[in-house]
Amino acid sequence: MEFLQNSQDWKVYILRCGDGTLYTGITNNLVKRLRAHSDGTGAKYTRSRLPVTLVYQEEAYTRADASRREAEIKRLSRKEKDKLIEGKVEG
């Protein structure tokens, strides 16, 4: 049985990689996950694109909510992602 977790437990985040690309992910421990990305032990995508910088984060109530939001963000165009990062998107 999975226990409900509060909104601070899940985050959807976007990293700007060293080559300028964006990586979107979810985690329930942002500090630990960012350390893993920076150490080269995170996602395969970011390992060869170091350094990475956190450019966006938002809270999600559950893992399922975080996964849905991650999928939504991944479907956005680069221009739409840049607007989200800049805070120019409503919703």
DSSP file (Angstrom, degrees, kcal/mol; ACC not computed):
  #  RESIDUE AA STRUCTURE BP1 BP2  ACC     N-H-->O    O-->H-N    N-H-->O    O-->H-N    TCO  KAPPA ALPHA  PHI   PSI    X-CA   Y-CA   Z-CA
    1    1 A M              0   0    0      0, 0.0     2,-0.5     0, 0.0     0, 0.0   0.000 360.0 360.0 360.0 128.2    0.0    0.0    0.0
    2    2 A E        -     0   0    0      3,-0.0     2,-0.3     1,-0.0     3,-0.0  -0.755 360.0-138.2 -90.9 130.8    1.4    3.4   -1.0
    3    3 A F        -     0   0    0     -2,-0.5     2,-0.2     1,-0.1    -1,-0.0  -0.635  23.4-109.7 -85.2 143.5    1.0    6.2    1.5
    4    4 A L        -     0   0    0     -2,-0.3     2,-0.3    58,-0.1    58,-0.1  -0.488  35.3-152.4 -68.2 140.8    0.0    9.6    0.2
    5    5 A Q        -     0   0    0     56,-0.4     5,-0.1    -2,-0.2    -1,-0.0  -0.845  17.6-104.8-116.0 153.4    2.8   12.1    0.5
    6    6 A N    >   -     0   0    0     -2,-0.3     3,-2.2     1,-0.1     4,-0.4  -0.209  40.1 -95.6 -75.6 171.5    2.5   15.8    0.9
    7    7 A S  T 3  S+     0   0    0      1,-0.3    53,-0.6     2,-0.2     3,-0.4   0.663 119.6  62.1 -64.8 -16.9    3.2   18.2   -1.9
    8    8 A Q  T 3  S+     0   0    0      1,-0.2    -1,-0.3    51,-0.1    53,-0.1   0.550  89.9  71.6 -84.4  -4.8    6.8   18.8   -0.9
    9    9 A D  S <  S+     0   0    0     -3,-2.2     2,-0.4    51,-0.2    -1,-0.2   0.797  95.6  47.9 -82.9 -27.2    7.8   15.2   -1.4
   10   10 A W  E     -A   60   0A   0     50,-0.8    50,-2.3    -4,-0.4     2,-0.4  -0.944  63.9-178.0-120.0 135.7    7.6   15.2   -5.3
   11   11 A K  E     -AB  59  27A   0     16,-2.7    16,-1.9    -2,-0.4     2,-0.5  -0.968  19.5-151.4-129.2 144.6    9.2   17.6   -7.6
   12   12 A V  E     -AB  58  26A   0     46,-2.6    46,-2.1    -2,-0.4     2,-0.3  -0.965  32.6-179.8-107.1 132.1    9.2   18.0  -11.4
   13   13 A Y  E     -AB  57  25A   0     12,-2.8    12,-2.3    -2,-0.5     2,-0.4  -0.928  25.4-148.6-137.6 158.1   12.4   19.7  -12.4
   14   14 A I  E     -AB  56  24A   0     42,-2.3    41,-2.7    -2,-0.3    42,-1.3  -0.995  13.6-162.6-126.6 132.7   14.2   21.0  -15.5
   15   15 A L  E     -AB  54  23A   0      8,-3.0     8,-2.4    -2,-0.4     2,-0.6  -0.895  14.7-140.0-110.4 142.8   18.0   21.1  -15.9
   16   16 A R  E     -AB  53  22A   0     37,-3.0    37,-2.0    -2,-0.4     6,-0.2  -0.923  28.0-145.1 -97.4 121.4   19.9   23.1  -18.4
   17   17 A C    >   -     0   0    0      4,-3.1     3,-2.3    -2,-0.6    35,-0.2  -0.352  25.7-101.6 -84.4 165.5   22.8   20.9  -19.5
   18   18 A G  T 3  S+     0   0    0     31,-3.3    32,-0.2    33,-0.5    34,-0.1   0.750 122.8  53.8 -58.3 -27.1   26.3   22.1  -20.5
   19   19 A D  T 3  S-     0   0    0     30,-0.4    -1,-0.3    32,-0.1     3,-0.1   0.344 122.4-104.5 -91.5   7.3   25.4   21.9  -24.2
   20   20 A G  S <  S+     0   0    0     -3,-2.3    -2,-0.1     1,-0.3     2,-0.0   0.324  79.9 128.4  91.0  -8.4   22.3   24.1  -23.8
   21   21 A T        -     0   0    0     -5,-0.1    -4,-3.1    28,-0.1     2,-0.4  -0.310  55.0-122.8 -76.1 166.1   19.8   21.3  -24.0
   22   22 A L  E     -B   16   0A   0     -6,-0.2     2,-0.4    -3,-0.1    -6,-0.2  -0.895  17.6-163.2-113.7 141.9   17.1   20.8  -21.3
   23   23 A Y  E     -B   15   0A   0     -8,-2.4    -8,-3.0    -2,-0.4     2,-0.4  -0.989   6.0-160.4-123.0 130.6   16.4   17.7  -19.3
   24   24 A T  E     +B   14   0A   0     -2,-0.4     2,-0.3   -10,-0.2   -10,-0.2  -0.929  23.4 148.8-113.2 134.7   13.1   17.1  -17.4
   25   25 A G  E     -B   13   0A   0    -12,-2.3   -12,-2.8    -2,-0.4     2,-0.3  -0.900  33.8-126.9-149.8 178.2   12.8   14.7  -14.5
   26   26 A I  E     +B   12   0A   0     -2,-0.3     2,-0.3   -14,-0.2   -14,-0.2  -0.932  26.9 164.2-130.0 156.5   11.0   13.9  -11.3
   27   27 A T  E     -B   11   0A   0    -16,-1.9   -16,-2.7    -2,-0.3     3,-0.2  -0.984  39.4-144.0-161.8 160.3   12.2   13.1   -7.8
   28   28 A N  S    S+     0   0    0     -2,-0.3     2,-0.2   -18,-0.2   -18,-0.1   0.277 103.5  43.5-109.2   6.8   11.2   12.9   -4.2
   29   29 A N     >  +     0   0    0    -18,-0.1     4,-2.4     1,-0.1    -1,-0.2  -0.659  66.0 179.0-148.1  87.1   14.6   14.1   -3.0
   30   30 A L  H  > S+     0   0    0      1,-0.2     4,-2.7     2,-0.2     5,-0.2   0.876  80.1  52.4 -62.3 -41.8   15.7   17.1   -5.2
   31   31 A V  H  > S+     0   0    0      1,-0.2     4,-2.0     2,-0.2    -1,-0.2   0.941 113.3  44.1 -60.8 -47.7   19.0   17.7   -3.4
   32   32 A K  H  > S+     0   0    0      1,-0.2     4,-2.1     2,-0.2    -1,-0.2   0.899 114.6  49.6 -63.7 -41.4   20.1   14.1   -3.7
   33   33 A R  H  X S+     0   0    0     -4,-2.4     4,-2.4     2,-0.2    -2,-0.2   0.900 110.2  49.6 -67.6 -41.0   19.0   13.9   -7.4
   34   34 A L  H  X S+     0   0    0     -4,-2.7     4,-2.7     1,-0.2    -1,-0.2   0.890 109.8  52.4 -64.5 -38.4   20.8   17.1   -8.4
   35   35 A R  H  X S+     0   0    0     -4,-2.0     4,-2.3    -5,-0.2     6,-0.2   0.915 109.0  50.1 -61.9 -42.7   24.0   15.8   -6.7
   36   36 A A  H  X>S+     0   0    0     -4,-2.1     5,-2.4     2,-0.2     6,-1.2   0.920 111.4  48.0 -63.0 -44.1   23.7   12.5   -8.7
   37   37 A H  H ><5S+     0   0    0     -4,-2.4     3,-1.1     4,-0.3     5,-0.2   0.944 113.9  47.1 -60.5 -46.7   23.3   14.5  -11.9
   38   38 A S  H 3<5S+     0   0    0     -4,-2.7    -2,-0.2     1,-0.3    -1,-0.2   0.826 110.4  52.5 -66.1 -32.5   26.3   16.7  -11.1
   39   39 A D  H 3<5S-     0   0    0     -4,-2.3    -1,-0.3    -5,-0.2    -2,-0.2   0.537 116.3-113.2 -79.7  -6.7   28.4   13.7  -10.1
   40   40 A G  T <<5S+     0   0    0     -3,-1.1    -3,-0.2    -4,-0.6    -2,-0.1   0.635  95.2 102.4  82.9  13.6   27.7   12.0  -13.4
   41   41 A T      < +     0   0    0     -5,-2.4    -4,-0.3    -6,-0.2    -5,-0.1   0.270  62.2  83.6-110.7   9.5   25.7    9.2  -11.8
   42   42 A G  S    S-     0   0    0     -6,-1.2    -5,-0.1     1,-0.3    -8,-0.1   0.353  94.8 -14.3 -84.2-140.1   22.3   10.6  -12.6
   43   43 A A     >  -     0   0    0      1,-0.1     4,-1.4     3,-0.0     3,-0.5  -0.293  61.3-123.3 -64.6 145.6   20.4   10.0  -15.9
   44   44 A K  H  > S+     0   0    0      1,-0.2     4,-0.7     2,-0.2     3,-0.2   0.867 110.4  60.5 -55.6 -38.2   22.4    8.7  -18.9
   45   45 A Y  H  4 S+     0   0    0      1,-0.2     3,-0.4     2,-0.2    -1,-0.2   0.898 108.0  42.0 -58.4 -42.8   21.3   11.8  -20.9
   46   46 A T  H >4 S+     0   0    0     -3,-0.5     3,-1.7     1,-0.2    -1,-0.2   0.705  94.9  80.3 -82.2 -18.6   23.0   14.2  -18.5
   47   47 A R  H 3< S+     0   0    0     -4,-1.4     3,-0.5     1,-0.3    -1,-0.2   0.869 101.1  36.8 -57.1 -39.4   26.2   12.3  -17.9
   48   48 A S  T 3< S+     0   0    0     -4,-0.7    -1,-0.3    -3,-0.4    -2,-0.1   0.314 113.3  60.8 -96.2   9.6   27.8   13.4  -21.2
   49   49 A R  S <  S-     0   0    0     -3,-1.7   -31,-3.3   -31,-0.1   -30,-0.4  -0.031  86.1-176.1-126.0  30.3   26.3   16.9  -20.9
   50   50 A L        +     0   0    0     -3,-0.5     2,-0.1   -33,-0.2   -33,-0.1  -0.393  48.3  55.7 -74.3 153.7   27.8   18.3  -17.7
   51   51 A P        -     0   0    0      0, 0.0   -33,-0.5     0, 0.0     2,-0.4   0.587  69.1-168.4 -80.8 163.8   27.6   20.6  -16.0
   52   52 A V        -     0   0    0    -35,-0.2     2,-0.4    -2,-0.1   -35,-0.2  -0.902   5.4-161.4-117.0 148.2   23.9   20.8  -15.3
   53   53 A T  E     -A   16   0A   0    -37,-2.0   -37,-3.0    -2,-0.4     2,-0.4  -0.995  23.0-122.2-130.5 131.5   22.0   23.7  -13.7
   54   54 A L  E     +A   15   0A   0     -2,-0.4   -39,-0.2   -39,-0.2     3,-0.1  -0.600  38.2 164.0 -70.4 122.6   18.6   23.6  -12.1
   55   55 A V  E     +     0   0A   0    -41,-2.7     2,-0.3    -2,-0.4   -40,-0.2   0.521  59.4  17.6-118.3 -10.8   16.4   26.1  -14.0
   56   56 A Y  E     +A   14   0A   0    -42,-1.3   -42,-2.3     2,-0.0    -1,-0.3  -0.976  55.1 170.2-160.9 144.8   12.9   25.1  -13.0
   57   57 A Q  E     +A   13   0A   0     -2,-0.3     2,-0.3   -44,-0.2   -44,-0.2  -0.979   2.9 179.1-153.7 149.3   11.0   23.2  -10.4
   58   58 A E  E     -A   12   0A   0    -46,-2.1   -46,-2.6    -2,-0.3     2,-0.2  -0.986  29.0-111.1-146.6 154.5    7.4   22.7   -9.3
   59   59 A E  E     -A   11   0A   0     -2,-0.3     2,-0.3   -48,-0.2   -48,-0.2  -0.517  24.3-165.7 -85.9 151.7    5.7   20.6   -6.6
   60   60 A A  E     -A   10   0A   0    -50,-2.3   -50,-0.8   -53,-0.6   -51,-0.2  -0.989  20.3-138.7-134.5 145.3    3.5   17.6   -7.3
   61   61 A Y  S    S+     0   0    0     -2,-0.3   -56,-0.4   -52,-0.1     2,-0.3   0.902  83.5  10.0 -72.4 -42.0    1.2   15.9   -4.8
   62   62 A T  S  > S-     0   0    0    -58,-0.1     4,-2.3     1,-0.1     5,-0.2  -0.839  77.8-106.0-131.8 169.4    1.9   12.3   -5.7
   63   63 A R  H  > S+     0   0    0     -2,-0.3     4,-2.7     1,-0.2     5,-0.2   0.896 121.7  54.0 -61.0 -39.8    4.4   10.4   -7.9
   64   64 A A  H  > S+     0   0    0      2,-0.2     4,-2.3     1,-0.2    -1,-0.2   0.914 108.6  48.2 -62.3 -42.8    1.6    9.8  -10.4
   65   65 A D  H  > S+     0   0    0      1,-0.2     4,-2.4     2,-0.2    -1,-0.2   0.913 111.9  50.0 -62.4 -42.4    0.9   13.6  -10.6
   66   66 A A  H  X S+     0   0    0     -4,-2.3     4,-2.6     1,-0.2    -2,-0.2   0.906 110.5  49.6 -62.9 -42.2    4.7   14.3  -11.0
   67   67 A S  H  X S+     0   0    0     -4,-2.7     4,-2.2     2,-0.2    -1,-0.2   0.898 110.8  49.5 -65.0 -41.0    4.9   11.7  -13.8
   68   68 A R  H  X S+     0   0    0     -4,-2.3     4,-2.1     2,-0.2    -2,-0.2   0.927 113.1  46.5 -63.0 -44.3    1.9   13.2  -15.6
   69   69 A R  H  X S+     0   0    0     -4,-2.4     4,-2.6     2,-0.2    -2,-0.2   0.895 109.6  54.3 -66.5 -39.5    3.4   16.7  -15.4
   70   70 A E  H  X S+     0   0    0     -4,-2.6     4,-2.6     1,-0.2    -1,-0.2   0.927 108.8  49.0 -57.8 -45.7    6.8   15.5  -16.5
   71   71 A A  H  X S+     0   0    0     -4,-2.2     4,-1.2     2,-0.2    -1,-0.2   0.893 110.1  51.6 -62.6 -40.2    5.1   14.0  -19.6
   72   72 A E  H  X S+     0   0    0     -4,-2.1     4,-0.6     1,-0.2     3,-0.4   0.932 111.7  46.4 -60.9 -46.2    3.3   17.2  -20.3
   73   73 A I  H >< S+     0   0    0     -4,-2.6     3,-1.4     1,-0.2    -2,-0.2   0.907 107.9  56.0 -65.0 -41.3    6.5   19.3  -20.1
   74   74 A K  H 3< S+     0   0    0     -4,-2.6    -1,-0.2     1,-0.3    -2,-0.2   0.781 103.8  55.7 -62.8 -25.8    8.4   16.8  -22.3
   75   75 A R  H 3< S+     0   0    0     -4,-1.2    -1,-0.3    -3,-0.4    -2,-0.2   0.623  88.6 100.9 -80.7 -12.8    5.7   17.3  -25.0
   76   76 A L  S << S-     0   0    0     -3,-1.4     2,-0.1    -4,-0.6    -3,-0.0  -0.324  79.2-111.4 -69.3 153.5    6.3   21.1  -25.0
   77   77 A S     >  -     0   0    0      1,-0.1     4,-2.4    -2,-0.0     5,-0.2  -0.337  32.1-105.2 -73.8 166.7    8.4   22.8  -27.7
   78   78 A R  H  > S+     0   0    0      1,-0.2     4,-2.6     2,-0.2     5,-0.2   0.904 123.5  52.9 -61.0 -40.7   11.7   24.3  -26.7
   79   79 A K  H  > S+     0   0    0      1,-0.2     4,-1.9     2,-0.2    -1,-0.2   0.910 109.8  47.8 -62.3 -42.3   10.2   27.7  -27.0
   80   80 A E  H  > S+     0   0    0      2,-0.2     4,-2.1     1,-0.2    -1,-0.2   0.877 111.2  50.9 -66.3 -38.0    7.3   26.7  -24.6
   81   81 A K  H  X S+     0   0    0     -4,-2.4     4,-2.6     2,-0.2    -2,-0.2   0.909 108.4  52.1 -64.9 -41.8    9.8   25.2  -22.2
   82   82 A D  H  X S+     0   0    0     -4,-2.6     4,-2.1     1,-0.2    -2,-0.2   0.894 109.8  49.2 -61.5 -39.5   11.8   28.4  -22.2
   83   83 A K  H  X>S+     0   0    0     -4,-1.9     5,-2.9     2,-0.2     4,-0.5   0.892 110.0  51.3 -66.0 -39.6    8.7   30.4  -21.4
   84   84 A L  H ><5S+     0   0    0     -4,-2.1     3,-1.1     1,-0.2     5,-0.2   0.931 110.7  48.4 -61.0 -45.9    7.8   28.1  -18.6
   85   85 A I  H 3<5S+     0   0    0     -4,-2.6    -2,-0.2     1,-0.3    -1,-0.2   0.878 110.6  51.0 -61.8 -38.9   11.3   28.5  -17.2
   86   86 A E  H 3<5S-     0   0    0     -4,-2.1    -1,-0.3    -5,-0.2    -2,-0.2   0.543 115.6-117.0 -77.3  -6.4   11.0   32.3  -17.5
   87   87 A G  T <<5S+     0   0    0     -3,-1.1    -3,-0.2    -4,-0.5    -2,-0.1   0.726  79.7 123.5  80.1  21.5    7.7   32.2  -15.6
   88   88 A K      < +     0   0    0     -5,-2.9     2,-0.5    -6,-0.2    -4,-0.2   0.264  48.3  88.9-100.7  12.1    5.7   33.5  -18.6
   89   89 A V        -     0   0    0     -6,-0.5     2,-0.2    -5,-0.2    -9,-0.0  -0.923  67.3-141.9-112.2 133.1    3.3   30.6  -18.8
   90   90 A E              0   0    0     -2,-0.5    -2,-0.1     1,-0.2    -3,-0.0  -0.621 360.0 360.0 -87.0 151.2    0.1   30.5  -16.9
   91   91 A G              0   0    0     -2,-0.2    -1,-0.2     0, 0.0     0, 0.0   0.418 360.0 360.0 109.7 360.0   -1.2   27.3  -15.3
